[in-house]
Amino acid sequence: MILYHYPMSPFSEKVRLLFGYTATDWRSVVVPEMPPRPALAAVLEGYRRIPVAQDGADIYCDTRLIFSEIAARSGHSELAPAHVNESALTLSSALEGDVFWACVASIPASQVLRQLVRNISLLGAFRFIRDRMGVARAAVTKPMHPGKAQQVFATHLEELDRCLEQGSGYLGGDQPNYLDFAAYHTLWFQCEVGDIAAPEQHEALMVWYRRMQAFGHGRREETSAEQAQQQARGAALRPLPASEDHRLLRQQVAVQPEDYALDETRGELVAINAERMVLAAEAVVGRVHIHFPVSGFALHKV
């Protein structure tokens, strides 16, 4: 599997950590922090979120779906989002939504700017800020005031610490599941990208965090955009899942996130069930199948 990502991406870190936990070999294509991303545009148009995964001519969008794919291929079905119960799935959505945005907004602007300059240059930092301001203006989810964000995230860390004190080492029990990875990436973002001191006062939380961090990133091989494109050209598309809703099947449709980064991806709807929808599209590399989760994404006829 090829992963399109960049070092500071918290959602990419969640997937990189899963590669480590499952001891999975993977290929890395590092892309810019903001569009344009020529390497990715050759296989996928419209969608701007990172990470994106590729296996041949099949493209996977959103970390939930990427997790499902890695879980199935690595023999760790317990790591798929579908494996957790309804309450845990609701909590994971909050961790990836309100809690994540509280995490981002609680980092002082000066530290964000310093980290951006350190990683992508001064000019790159201002381009990044301008890009993300445009995303925020169009987003359904609006950013929190920094004061409120700090309070929300501090409360989140306290609750996590209490939960871990009463548990068996992980939020999912004796072994990690999707909920652990969904909770990990926000604290990682604060500590590693925001350069904020780890909350050492929460002992159970820090034991869990360092245990998760020790999984590493698995066996990573750097790959060029040209090699990734070559893999897609002429590759056999994987068999499609059975469809459960035939109303828009074989019609031209658009898919877009429901909360932020609302850019559309267009194609022919070739499969849809309770978990995912698959679009066929003609990309630079030829015909590709683009997989989206149903949850969190809107579908409409073009």
N, C-alpha and C positions, 0 to 999 in steps of 0.2 A: 504494500500500500504506500502511495505517495501522499505526503502531507504538505500542503501549501500553508505557510505560517510565517510569523516573525517573532523574534525573541521576547519582546515585551507584551505579547498578546496573552492575556490571562486565560481565555478560552482555549487557546492553543496549548498552554501549559497543562491544562486539565487532560488533554489528549496525549501529550508527550509523557505525562506521568502514567497514564494507562498503558502506554507502550512499555514503560519500565516495569510496571507491576506484572504484566502478562508476558514479559520477556519476549516481546515481539520485534522482529526485524522490520525496519521501515526506512523509507527513502524521503529525504528532506529537500524541499524547494523553498528557500527563503524569499519572501516577496516584500515589497515596500509596505510601510505602515498605513499607507493610504493609496487609493487609485491615482493614476493608472497603474495596473499590474499586468504588463504584457504577457508574462509567463502564464498567468491564470486565464487571461482573456482568450487564449488560444483554445481552451477547452470549455470555458464558461463565460457567458455574457450576462450582464445585469446585476447579478448577486455580488455584493461588496463585502460581506462579512468574512472574517477569518476565524478559524481555519476552514479549509476545504480539503477533502480527501479524494484521491483518484485511484481507481483500480482498473487498468486498461482504459476502456472508453466509458466506464461508469464513474460518475462524479457524485460525491456525497456532500450535502450541505447541512450545516448545523451539528453541534457537538453531540446532541442526543442521538442522532442517526449514526454518526461516526462511532459513538460508543457501542451502539447495537451491532454494527458490523465487526468491530474489533472483538467484542464479547463472543460473538458467534464463531469467528474464525479461530480464536485462541482457546476455545473450550471453557470459557468463563461466563456462562449464561447469567450468572448472578449479578454481573456488572451492567447488564442492559437496563435501561430505564424502565422497560416493561416488567422487569422482575420485581421491582419494589412495590409496596402497597400504595393505595390511593393517597393516604395521608403523607407518606414519604415523598411521593411524586409532587404533591402540592407544595411541600416544604422545599423541594429541590427547585421548583419554579420560582419561589420567593428568593432563594439563594442566588439564582441566576438573574433575577429581576431587581426587586427593590433593594435587597441586601447588597448586590453588586454595585448598583448605582450609589448607594450610601457609602460604600467603600471608596469609590472613585471620587465622590464629592467631598469626602472627609480629608483627603490628602491636600495639604496647603499648596496653593497655586505655584508658589516659589519653588517648592520641591519638584513638582511636576515639570516645570520649565527646566530646572537644573538637570533632571534625568533625561529629558528629551534632547537637550543640547549635548549632553554627554554621549548619547547613543546615536543621534541622527543629525547633528550639527545645528547651528543657530538658525540657518535658513530653513532646514527641515523641520525644526521645532515650530516655527511660525506657520509653515504650510500645514503641519499636522493640526495645530490649534484651529486654524481657519477651517480646515476640512471638518473637524469634529463639531465646530460651532454650527456649520451648515446642517450636519446630521441632527444635532440637538434641536434646531429650529423646526425641522420637519417631523420630529419624533412625536409619537403619541405619548410615550413615557417622558415626563419632564424632569430635569435635574432637581435635586434637593438643595436647599440652602445649606452651606457648609456646616453651620452650627447644628442644625437638625440632623444632618448626615452623620456627624461625629457621634451624636447621642444614639442614633439608630444602630450604628455599627458597633459601638461599645456594648449596647444591650445585647446585640447578636452574639458577640464574643462571650459574654457572661452566660448566656443561655447554652451555648455550645459547651462551655466548660462544665456547667452543671450536668448536662446530658452525658458527657464523657465520664464524669466522676461516677455516675450511677451505672454505666454500661460495662461492656466487655472489651474495651480497647478501641472499638470503632463505632461509628454511628449506626452501622449496619449489623453490629453484633460482633462475633469472634473474627469475622473476615470483612474487609471493606466491600461496600457496594457503591452504586451510583451516587448515593447521598454523600458519601465521604469525599468523593472527587468534586462534587458540586460545591461542597463547603470549603474545600481546600483552596480553590483558586482565588477566592477573595482575599484570604489572609496572605497568600503568596504575593498577590498584587500589591498589597499594602507594604509588606516587608521588603520585597525584592525590587519592585518598580517604584513604589512611593518612598522607599528608603526610610520607613518609619520603624522604630524599634519594636521588636517582637513583644507581645504582651506576656512577659515572664510571670506576672502575678497569677495568671491562669495556668496552674501547673498541669492539670489533666489535658487541657487544650494544647499546651506546648509539647507534651509527650506524644500526643496524637499527631501533631503537625510534623514533628521531626521524624516520626515513624513513616508517615506518608512521603515526606521529602526524600527519604532514603531509598525509595523505589527507583529513583533515577529516571532516565529517559529511554531505556532499552538500547537495542543495537541500531544506531542511526548511521545512514550512509548519505552523504551529500550528493545531490543529483542536479544536473542542469535542466533548465526549461526545455532545451532541445531533446534531451533524453526522455523527459516526461511526455512531451508531445509525440515522440516516436513510439512510446508505449501505447498511446491512444490510437494512433493511425492503424487501421486495419485490425484492431483487436476485436475479438468476438464479444458482443454484448451479453451480459449475464441474463439468464432466464427471468422473465418478469413475474412478479407475484400475482396471484389471482386477484382480480378486481371485485370489489363489493358494491361499488356505486358506478353505474354505467351512464349516468345522465350526460356527462361531458367527455366521455371516453372517445378518443380519436378526433377530438376537436382542438382547435388552436386556443390555448389558454395562457394566462399570466399568473405567476405565483410571486408573492411578496411577503416579507415579515409583517407582523401585525403591530409591532411596538416601535422599532427604530430602524434606520438604514432601510428605508422603504422601497428601494429600487426593485423593479420588476424583472423577472426572468421569464421569457416566453418560449413556447414550444408546443408540441402536440402531446396531449395527455394520453399516455399509453398504459398506465396502471394506477389504481388508487385503492387503498384499503384503510383499515382503522389506524395503521401505523404510519404509512408513507404514501406519497404520490410521486410518480415518475413521469418526467417530461422527455420526449425525444426532440433533439434540436440538431441543426447543422452548424457545427463549429469549424474553426480553422482546420482542425485535425480530421474533420469528417463527422459522421453521425455519432452523437453521444447520447447517453441516457443520464439525466440529472435527477437525483433523488432528493426529496425534501420530506421532513416530517410533517404530518398533518397538524399536530399541535403547534400553535404559535405562528402558523402561516395561513394566509388567505389565498383562495383560488377563485378566479373568475374567467369567464369566457372573453376572448378578444373579439 
